[in-house]
Each structure stands twice: as structure tokens, then as C-alpha cells.
Amino acid sequence: MKYQVKLNSIEDADEYFLVAKDRLLDVNEWNSILTDNYNTFALTNAQGQKLHRDAHCGDMIKASIELNNTRKDRWLHIDKIQYDSYPDINAEEISMNLQLSYSPSGNGVDLSKYKEEDRYLTVVINRTQALVTIKNTATAKDTLFDIPTKNIDQLLKGILTISEYSA
């Protein structure tokens, strides 16, 4: 999944990138981007206590999903958040690496039912010149961590859709 927005100027793209980056890191606000109430996200610490700040490496994301008319929790560990700047080509990038994990209590999903490559997701926001792009590294599937890919797709698109810059 990949979305991109071409802005009128590099300055507009700089601002747009900053807003998109803030939206990516503000996990608790992801719920306002999704139009359904079936999936919710919360940023927590390693003990599962909700945090009211931007995401940091080592934090967890609790994804509560509706699965076969039953509410299930999927826990994602934030392995890495990385920002890179490439001034020679007027570009910058932020990425968030997520890994499917056990719940803080040690209960929950059986990780062995997932292939190794299906336990990871990286979300990347890139700005090159006046073009801002968001994408993820997951291969196309119906679900990712049991979350429908249409919801992940909607989340990525929502992170990059900023009404102040709409035509």
C-alpha cells in the first residue's frame, strides 16, 4: 500500500511531512482517522498501561480488533523509530518498525501461527522535494496481524490526508 501527495512547493511539503509524521507517532489519535469502530489502537508501555504522548522505541501498541464477532487484542512492539535526512536531494524520511508481540501479561496470540515474515510491519513516510509518500512493507494479504488490510490501508491514507492542503 502506497499513497502520495504532490504539493505546490517544497516548503508546503516540509510542513505536510511534519504533520504526517506527528500523526504517525500519535498512535492514540489513529482511532479518529479510522471511520469504523471495529478496530481501536492505544499506545501503552511494556506493562500495558496507556500512555498519553507520542510513540517511542520500546512502547507497545494495543490493537483491539473485531474478529468473528469477538473482540481480540493484538499487541505490537515498536522496535524502532528512525528519522533520516538527505539534504543533497532535499529529502527526509521517518519509519516505524512494528513487530507482533505477546501481551504484557504474557497471554494472548500464539505467535507460532504466524510466519516469521508476517510478524513485522514497517510504515515509512518520505518527502522528496515536493512529493510526500506513505507506504508499508507488508505484502498484500487480506489481514495483517488479523487486522483487515482495508483498515490498515485506510489508516495510512488517513495519516497522509491533511484537509488544510486539500484542493
N, C-alpha and C positions, 0 to 999 in steps of 0.2 A: 504494500500500500504506500502510495506516494502522492503528496499534494504539493502544489507550488503556487506562489503568488508573485507576479511581476509588478513591482512598484514603479512610480514615476521617477524616483531619484534614489541615489544611494543613501541619502540622509533619511528619506522615508523608510527605506529597507532596514537601516540601522535601528530605527525606533520600532518598526514592526517586529524585527528579530527579538528585541528586548522584551516586548510584550509577550510574544510566543514563548520565549524562554521562561519568563515568570509563570505563565500558565502551565508549562510542563512541570515546573518544580512545585507548584501549589496543588499538590495531589488532592487535598480536601475540596478544592473547587472543581475537580473533574466532574463531580455529580451535577453541577449546574450546566455543564457542556452537553451531557447526555440528555436525550429527550424522553427516555423511558425511565421507569422506576424499578426495573428488574435488576439492575446492577448498580452497586454503590462502591465507592472507594474511600478509604480512610488511611491517612499517614499515621503510623504508630512507631513506637520504639521497639526494641527487641523483646520487651515483656508484654507487648500488645496494647500498651496504653496510648491513647490517641494523642498526637502531637499537633500543636497549632502554630506551625511555622513551615517554611519551605523544606523540601526534601534534602537530606544529606546522605552521604555514603553510610551504609550500615543500618539505615532505617528500614522499616518494613511497610508494605502496602497491603492492607486487608481489602480484598476484592470480594464483596458479598454478591453472589450471583443466584439467579433463579434457575434451577436445573431440575427438570421433570417435576415441576410444581413443588419443589423443595428448595429451601434457602440453604446454600452451601457457601462456605468461606474458602477462598484460595489466598494463600499468603505468598507475597513476592518480596524477596530480599533485594534491596538496592545495592548491587555490588560496586557500582562505580558511576560517578557523575564527572564528566570531563568536558572542559571548555578548551578550545583551540582557536588561535587567531593566526591568520595567514595574510599579513599586511602586503606582501608582494603581489597578491592577486585580489586584494580588497575583499577578503572572505573571513568568515568566522563560523564556528560550529559548536554546538553543545550536544552531548549524548548522555543518555541514562540507560545503564545496563541493569536489567532485572532478571532474577532467577527464581523459579518456582521453589518454594521452601515449605518446611513444616510450620505449623502454627507455633506461637511462643510457648504454648503449653505442651508441645511435642505431639499433639494429636493431629488428626486431620488427614489430608490427602496422602495416599500411598504413592510416593514418587516413583516407585518401580514400574508403575503402569504407564509412565511417560518415557518415550525415547529420550536419550541424552540431549539431542539437538532440539527437542520440543520443550525443554525446561528453561530456555533462555529467550530473552527478547531485548533488543536494543532499539530505543527510539532516538532518532537523530534529527535535529533542526539545524539547517545550514543556510547561511546567507553568503551568496557570491554576487558581488556588485549589487544590482537592484532586484535580484531574484532570491526569494526565501522559500525553502523547501522543508517539508517534514516527511519522514519515512520511517518504517520499521524494518527489522531484519528477518522477520518471520516469513517462512514460506507460506504460500496460500493454502489455507485449510478452512474447514467450517468453524472450528473453535481453536482458541489459544488459551491454555490453562483452563479449559472448559468454559471460557467466556466466548460468546459468538463473535466471530471476526467482524461482523457488521457493526457490533458495538465498539470494538477497538478502532475500526475504520472511522466511525462517527466521532470518536474521541480525538483521533489525530486530526481529522478535518476541523473539528471544533477548536482545537488548540491553535490552529493556523487561521481560523476565520475571525477577523477582528473588524467589527462593524464600523469603527471610525474611519477605516480605509476602504469601505465598500463604495462601489461606483454608484 
